[in-house]
Amino acid sequence: MKMKYYSTNQKSHRVSFSEAVVNGLAPDGGLYMPSEYPAFPRGFFNKIGQRSFSENAFQFIRPFIAEIPDADLIQIINDTLTFDAPLVELENKLSVLELFHGPTFAFKDFGARFLARTLAWIIREKDREITILVATSGDTGSAVASGFFGVEGLRVCLLYPSGKVSHIQEQQLTAMGGNVTALEVDGSFDDCQRLVKRAFVDRDLLHSKKLTSANSINIARLLPQSFYYLHAFAQLRNKTDKPIRYCVPSGNFGNLTAGLIAKKCGMPAEYFIAAVNANAVFSEYLQSGLYKPRTSLRTHSNAMDVGDPSNFVRILELYAGNFNPLKNDIRSVSISDSETVETIKSVYSKFNYIIDPHTAVGVAAHFTIKTEKDLHTVVLSTAHPAKFSRIVSAAIRNPVPMPEQLAEYLRRKKHSIKISARFDDLKEFLINS
Ligand SMILES: *Cc1c(COP(=O)(O)O)cnc(C)c1O
């Protein structure tokens, strides 16, 4: 089998993994999907608990990437998975998968680190440097900045709206240095996105620079997110044989899509819960069969404030547009801000365990959707509570312990270059630097 990638807009147009990664979005505006799903045999999953996190990751991703040889792929995975994703049992039949032990304390580290290293592999031995342009409203940018930091041949320019990201986020964006430059835009997040989009179609720029994006739809950010589903399964299999449901706090639905892909390749999973905040287009879709995107609402779980999830088309594609099988695999519920705060509070008092607002949406969804049979629920914990300490400390009426590495970010010196929201400013900067 030689894996190819096709665009959700045009099935017949197939590209290699490398081309899909460098393009990010397909030229026709579609999202890339794998042409096949390898069927892992039962034996692979029966023995999963005996293998390490990175061994399972390697075996899983091997068939998806035709061109990277074994030794290089193992290196990329080892450089990505420099931290663990432990499964913490809160009570009988409920565990939390902690995905926040990476450098920016959020699960986006997995995808960003893998993407940076695969891109570096793809452009190896080419004499031209690649510039990664990213517009960010916060978390994506810090994961990308950290994931790409120090990777040879890559230069990162982050555009963020001045005064509109949190203090911790701004420190994580601006204190990196090295091959990472933070451009502080006098404008909104939408201005940042507009500037980036325009850069990709500007002839002068394309002539002088090799530009690419690192946005969340990149296939090399999506696929490595399956790794930790396997890792959760492996950890649980060493304890119990109970069937599992996965509960996923969702915004753009990349995280959930990666779980569905693992299931499609044979990973046993009863079903998935897409836990959403007040931005409920997906849960409404499951109820009515109608998809009605709209502008997003602001909530406590702001990384999930998405009114038109970009991976929705990928989910439809996985089920070939068939509503019933999709409904069998995914349930969904919308959780309000007050339920979110209540859940942070009750998890703290019941289990003496502190969760962030995104994880709280997941835990609340678990308690809302009754468990059938003998299911064990794994809730994906997407961020460290200290990143959202204002909301969390108010809920638990206690300070949130700050990890030393996060405190270290806060002590660093901010370095940003201020630019206006005019495209000419960005263009001049990119051409002259
Ligand atoms: C990005 C993000 C999410 C949502 O993940 P999707 O893959 O976009 O659904 C949830 N929680 C946190 C903390 C995030 O940063």
The ligand as an SDF file (V2000), in Angstrom:
LIG
                    3D

 15 15  0  0  0  0  0  0  0  0999 V2000
   -7.5550   23.6600   20.5890 C   0  0  0  0  0  0  0  0  0  0  0  0
   -8.0940   23.2740   21.9050 C   0  0  0  0  0  0  0  0  0  0  0  0
   -9.2630   22.4910   22.0420 C   0  0  0  0  0  0  0  0  0  0  0  0
  -10.0990   22.0730   20.8460 C   0  0  0  0  0  0  0  0  0  0  0  0
   -9.4620   21.1240   20.0530 O   0  0  0  0  0  0  0  0  0  0  0  0
   -9.9990   20.8380   18.5600 P   0  0  0  0  0  0  0  0  0  0  0  0
   -9.0590   19.8450   18.0000 O   0  0  0  0  0  0  0  0  0  0  0  0
   -9.9340   22.1640   17.8560 O   0  0  0  0  0  0  0  0  0  0  0  0
  -11.3850   20.3530   18.6740 O   0  0  0  0  0  0  0  0  0  0  0  0
   -9.6600   22.1060   23.3040 C   0  0  0  0  0  0  0  0  0  0  0  0
   -8.9850   22.4850   24.4070 N   0  0  0  0  0  0  0  0  0  0  0  0
   -7.8610   23.2400   24.3200 C   0  0  0  0  0  0  0  0  0  0  0  0
   -7.1690   23.6410   25.5680 C   0  0  0  0  0  0  0  0  0  0  0  0
   -7.3740   23.6600   23.0800 C   0  0  0  0  0  0  0  0  0  0  0  0
   -6.2650   24.4200   23.0160 O   0  0  0  0  0  0  0  0  0  0  0  0
  1  2  1  0
  2  3  1  0
  2 14  2  0
  3  4  1  0
  3 10  2  0
  4  5  1  0
  5  6  1  0
  6  7  2  0
  6  8  1  0
  6  9  1  0
 10 11  1  0
 11 12  2  0
 12 13  1  0
 12 14  1  0
 14 15  1  0
M  END
$$$$
